[in-house]
Amino acid sequence: MAWVRDTGILFVTLLLFWLMLAGSLASDVLITGALVSLAIALLFRDGLSFFTELRPTLAAITTGFRYYGYFLRELVRSNFRLAAIVLSPSLPIEPAIVKVRTRLKSRMGRLMLANSITLTPGTLTVEMEGEWLYVHWVNAETTDTEEATARIVAGFESYLEVMYG
């Protein structure tokens, strides 16, 4: 019965998005939005929404807000670090592809982790294989798997584990 809940969440999310874009609660707009949202929710019930594997708990929702705050802080910090590297005449980089491990079990949690790493300047997730992620790191501080996991993954993972498991 989880698919019913997931489909319902996707339907409501799509319908609300439709209504925000349409800016009207006229019956024709509402009916069209409901029909299209229902069709999309039924056709793509296995995907399309990062809410589908989200744990529906207060802790997960509040952790989600803290996660986005953490992500934004890391985004700003990594932008400054990368800018310093680019502006330095000696261009002090030591690129490497490092192997890191995640404890996350859900597909969406791993996807969010990989995207968070990729969106943070200086790192790029190049492959996901089970519990392993291969990350291109512009200035690799270490190539040790455990240490690289602690530096790249651990911060994001602590939030995502509460949200997705």
N, C-alpha and C positions, 0 to 999 in steps of 0.2 A: 504493500500500500504506500510505500515511500514515493513511488512514481506519481501517485495522485497528488500528494503534498507538493512535490517538486513541480509538477505541471501547473498546479494552482498558484504557486508562488510566481512562476514564470508568467502565467496569464495575467495576474494582478500587476506585476511589474511592467509588462508590455502595455497594458491598458492605461496605467497611470502615466507612462511615458507618452503614449498617444494623446491623452487628454491634455497634458502639459504643452505638447507641440501644437495641438489644434486650438487650444485656448477657448474652447466652447463646450458647453454641456447640452447642446441641441440634440434632439433625439436621433437625427440621422448621423451625426458625428459619433454619438455614443454607440449606436448599433453597429456602424461600420467598424469602429475601433474594437468593439467586443468580438465581432466575427473574425476580424483579421488576427487579433491577439489570441483567440482560441485556436485558430488554424495553425498559427506559428507555434503555440505552446504544445499542441498535439503532435505536430510534425517533428519538432526538435526538443522533445521532452528529455532527451539524454544530454542535452548541452545547452548552450547559449546563455546560461546564467551562472554567475559565480555564487549565487545564493543556493544552488541545488545541493551542495555538500556542506554548506554552512551549518554549524550546530545551532539550533534555534534556542539558545540560552542567553540570559542576560550577560553572563560573563563573556560569551563569544562576541556579542554585539558591542559591549564596551571595549573589549580588547581590539575590535576592528577599528574603532576610532583612535585608540592608542597606536595601533599598527600604522595607520596613515600618518600620524604625527611623527612616528619614528622614521618612516620611509622618507617623508619630506625633509627631516633633519639630515638623514644620510645623503639624500640627493644634493642638498646644499653643500654639505661638507665635502663630498666627492667632487663636486664641480670646482670648488676652490682648490682642492688638491691637484686635480687634473690641469686646471688653469696655471697653477704654479709650475707644474712640469713643463707645459707647453711654452710658457714665457721664459723659462730658464734657458740661457744660451747653450748649456751643455746637454740639454734634453735628457735628464737622468731617468731613463726608463729601463726596466728589465722585464720584458714581456715573457709570459709563460702561460701554458694551459695547465691548470691545476685540477686535480680530481678531488671533489668534496663529497661528503655523505650527508644525506638528510634522513631524519627520523620520521618525517611526515609519511603517513600512509595513504591519505586521500589524493586522488588525481588532481583535484582542484587546488589543494594545498601546495602540491609540488609545482603545479603550473604557476600559481601566484608567486612562489619562491623564485622560480626560474625567471619570471618576468620582472620581479623586483631587482634581482641581480643584474639583469640586462639593462633595465632602465637607469641603473645607477652608473654614472660615467666612470670609466676605467675598468669595468667588468662586463663580460658578455657570456651568457650561457650558450655554449655551442652544441651541447648534446645532453640529453637526459636518458639514463639507462637504469631502470629500477630505482634503487636507492642512491645511485651515483649521478652526480652532475659534473660535467666537464666545463670549466669556466676559463675563458681567456682573461687574464689579469694583466693590465698594462704595466703595472709596477709590482711584480710579484714579490711580496715580502718574504714568502716562504713557498716551498713546493711540497712540504710535508702535508699529507692528507689531513691529519688531525688538526694541525695548526691552521691550515688554510680554511678548513671547515669552521673553526672557531672565529676566524677573522671575517669571513665572507658570509657564512650561512647563519651562524648562531643567533645573531640579533633578530633577523627576520623570522627565523624558525620559531623562536620562543613565543611570538605572537600568533603565528599561523597554526601552531600546534593547538592552541586554545580554540581558535576559530574553526579549524577543519580537522584536526586530529592527525 
